[in-house]
């Protein structure tokens, strides 16, 4: 996120600080988040709405913690905007698939928001979403990484998450380049050499 900020002329120190604090609410129920699980997933024993509530709660809990510790509003804003008004899509889709004939209210699956209203908040939302999704790639190739980065960011744009902030299409294009390069470095991807025809 800081690298993206540097590339587009945003405040990289602010983004970095926001990134350090944005998920503090997960400390309230750490075992419900995949990065803290070791083989046991407590969501397996909950209904999808309850799971969504617990996941969404990391935002509201994070804000409470930030207020208790007198974190500046500018940092608290990263906590409330890093998912914007998005959805806990995993649980929403699971619920929808199991209730095909039901008219489903999306509200229990939605984050409270608001959506990002600064470039720095948008950068964090982008980097956070891409990083989380990158863990689910089956095979780390340059093509798979580029496809994922484009899919996640294009979906955020299509869903209107950046309508309230001054991020530009150029900024977003540069963010994609930075994220693809960083993920390639993290996952040590190599160029796929063509197979010789026999």
C-alpha positions as CSV (number, residue, x, y, z in Angstrom):
1,X,0.0,0.0,0.0
2,X,2.8,2.4,0.9
3,X,4.5,1.6,-2.4
4,X,1.3,2.4,-4.3
5,X,1.0,5.7,-2.4
6,X,4.6,6.6,-3.4
7,X,3.9,5.8,-7.0
8,X,0.8,7.9,-7.3
9,X,1.9,10.8,-5.0
10,X,-0.3,10.0,-2.1
11,X,0.7,10.0,1.6
12,X,2.6,6.8,2.0
13,X,3.3,7.2,5.8
14,X,-0.5,7.7,6.4
15,X,-1.4,4.6,4.3
16,X,1.3,2.6,6.2
17,X,-0.1,3.7,9.5
18,X,-3.7,3.1,8.5
19,X,-2.6,-0.4,7.3
20,X,-1.1,-1.2,10.7
21,X,-4.3,-0.3,12.5
22,X,-7.1,-1.2,10.1
23,X,-7.7,-4.8,11.4
24,X,-7.3,-4.2,15.2
25,X,-10.9,-5.3,15.7
26,X,-9.9,-8.9,14.8
27,X,-8.2,-9.1,18.2
28,X,-11.7,-9.4,19.8
29,X,-12.3,-12.8,18.1
30,X,-9.1,-13.8,16.4
31,X,-10.0,-17.5,15.8
32,X,-12.8,-16.5,13.3
33,X,-10.3,-15.2,10.8
34,X,-8.5,-17.6,8.5
35,X,-5.0,-16.1,9.0
36,X,-5.3,-17.2,12.7
37,X,-6.7,-20.7,12.1
38,X,-4.7,-23.9,12.3
39,X,-6.9,-26.6,10.8
40,X,-10.0,-25.7,12.9
41,X,-12.6,-23.3,11.5
42,X,-15.3,-22.3,14.0
43,X,-17.4,-21.0,11.2
44,X,-18.1,-24.7,10.3
45,X,-20.5,-24.8,13.3
46,X,-22.3,-21.5,12.7
47,X,-25.0,-20.4,10.3
48,X,-23.9,-18.0,7.5
49,X,-25.6,-14.9,9.0
50,X,-23.9,-15.4,12.3
51,X,-20.5,-15.9,10.6
52,X,-21.1,-12.7,8.6
53,X,-22.0,-10.8,11.8
54,X,-18.8,-11.9,13.5
55,X,-16.6,-11.0,10.5
56,X,-18.3,-7.6,10.0
57,X,-17.9,-7.0,13.8
58,X,-14.2,-6.6,13.4
59,X,-14.9,-3.2,11.9
60,X,-17.2,-2.0,14.7
61,X,-14.9,-3.5,17.4
62,X,-11.9,-1.9,15.7
63,X,-13.5,1.5,15.9
64,X,-14.4,1.0,19.6
65,X,-10.8,0.0,20.4
66,X,-9.5,3.0,18.4
67,X,-11.8,5.4,20.3
68,X,-10.8,3.8,23.7
69,X,-7.1,4.4,22.8
70,X,-7.7,7.9,21.4
71,X,-6.4,7.1,18.0
72,X,-6.8,10.1,15.7
73,X,-9.9,10.2,13.5
74,X,-7.7,10.1,10.4
75,X,-6.5,6.6,11.5
76,X,-10.0,5.4,12.6
77,X,-11.3,6.3,9.1
78,X,-9.1,3.5,7.7
79,X,-10.9,1.0,10.0
80,X,-14.4,1.9,8.8
81,X,-13.5,2.3,5.1
82,X,-11.3,-0.7,4.4
83,X,-14.3,-2.8,3.5
84,X,-16.5,0.1,2.6
85,X,-20.1,-0.9,2.1
86,X,-19.0,-4.2,0.7
87,X,-20.3,-7.7,1.5
88,X,-19.0,-10.8,3.2
89,X,-19.5,-12.4,-0.2
90,X,-18.4,-15.9,0.9
91,X,-21.2,-16.2,3.5
92,X,-23.7,-14.3,1.3
93,X,-23.2,-16.6,-1.6
94,X,-23.2,-19.8,0.6
95,X,-26.5,-18.6,2.1
96,X,-28.0,-17.8,-1.3
97,X,-27.0,-21.2,-2.7
98,X,-28.7,-23.0,0.2
99,X,-31.8,-20.9,0.0
100,X,-32.5,-20.6,-3.8
101,X,-36.2,-19.9,-3.5
102,X,-35.9,-17.3,-0.7
103,X,-35.9,-13.5,-1.3
104,X,-32.6,-12.7,0.6
105,X,-32.1,-9.5,2.5
106,X,-28.4,-8.6,1.8
107,X,-28.2,-6.2,4.8
108,X,-26.9,-8.9,7.4
109,X,-24.0,-9.6,5.0
110,X,-23.0,-5.9,4.4
111,X,-20.3,-3.9,6.1
112,X,-21.5,-0.6,7.6
113,X,-19.1,1.6,5.6
114,X,-18.7,4.3,4.5
115,X,-16.7,3.7,1.3
116,X,-13.2,5.3,1.1
117,X,-13.3,9.1,0.7
118,X,-9.5,9.7,0.4
119,X,-7.0,8.2,-2.0
120,X,-5.1,6.7,0.9
121,X,-8.2,4.8,2.1
122,X,-8.9,3.6,-1.4
123,X,-5.3,2.3,-1.7
124,X,-5.6,0.4,1.5
125,X,-9.0,-1.1,0.4
126,X,-7.3,-2.2,-2.8
127,X,-4.2,-3.6,-1.3
128,X,-6.1,-5.4,1.5
129,X,-8.6,-7.0,-0.8
130,X,-5.9,-8.2,-3.3
131,X,-3.6,-9.5,-0.5
132,X,-6.5,-11.5,1.0
133,X,-7.6,-12.9,-2.3
134,X,-4.0,-13.8,-3.3
135,X,-3.9,-16.5,-0.6
136,X,-6.5,-18.5,-2.5
137,X,-4.6,-18.8,-5.8
138,X,-4.0,-22.4,-6.6
139,X,-0.9,-21.8,-8.7
140,X,1.2,-18.7,-8.4
141,X,2.0,-17.8,-12.0
142,X,2.4,-14.3,-13.4
143,X,-0.8,-14.7,-15.4
144,X,-2.8,-15.9,-12.4
145,X,-1.6,-13.1,-10.3
146,X,-2.4,-10.5,-13.0
147,X,-5.8,-11.9,-13.5
148,X,-6.6,-11.9,-9.8
149,X,-5.4,-8.3,-9.3
150,X,-7.4,-7.0,-12.3
151,X,-10.5,-8.9,-11.2
152,X,-10.5,-7.7,-7.6
153,X,-9.8,-4.1,-8.4
154,X,-12.1,-3.9,-11.4
155,X,-14.9,-5.4,-9.2
156,X,-14.2,-2.7,-6.6
157,X,-14.5,0.0,-9.3
158,X,-17.7,-1.6,-10.8
159,X,-19.3,-1.8,-7.3
160,X,-18.8,2.0,-6.9
161,X,-16.5,1.9,-3.9
162,X,-14.3,4.8,-5.1
163,X,-17.1,7.2,-6.2
164,X,-16.6,9.3,-3.1
165,X,-12.8,9.7,-3.3
166,X,-10.4,11.5,-5.7
167,X,-8.6,8.4,-6.9
168,X,-8.1,8.4,-10.7
169,X,-8.1,5.7,-13.3
170,X,-4.4,6.4,-13.7
171,X,-3.8,5.8,-10.0
172,X,-5.7,2.6,-10.2
173,X,-3.7,1.4,-13.2
174,X,-0.5,2.1,-11.3
175,X,-1.8,0.3,-8.3
176,X,-2.4,-2.8,-10.4
177,X,1.2,-2.7,-11.7
178,X,2.6,-2.3,-8.2
179,X,0.5,-5.1,-6.8
180,X,1.3,-7.5,-9.6
181,X,5.0,-6.9,-9.2
182,X,4.9,-7.2,-5.4
183,X,2.9,-10.4,-5.4
184,X,5.2,-11.9,-8.0
185,X,8.1,-11.1,-5.6
186,X,6.3,-12.5,-2.6
187,X,5.3,-15.7,-4.2
188,X,8.6,-16.1,-6.2
189,X,6.9,-16.5,-9.5
190,X,9.1,-17.4,-12.5
191,X,8.4,-16.8,-16.1
192,X,6.6,-19.7,-17.7
193,X,8.7,-21.1,-20.4
194,X,7.0,-22.6,-23.4
195,X,7.1,-26.3,-24.0
196,X,9.0,-27.5,-27.1
197,X,6.8,-29.3,-29.5
198,X,7.7,-33.0,-30.0
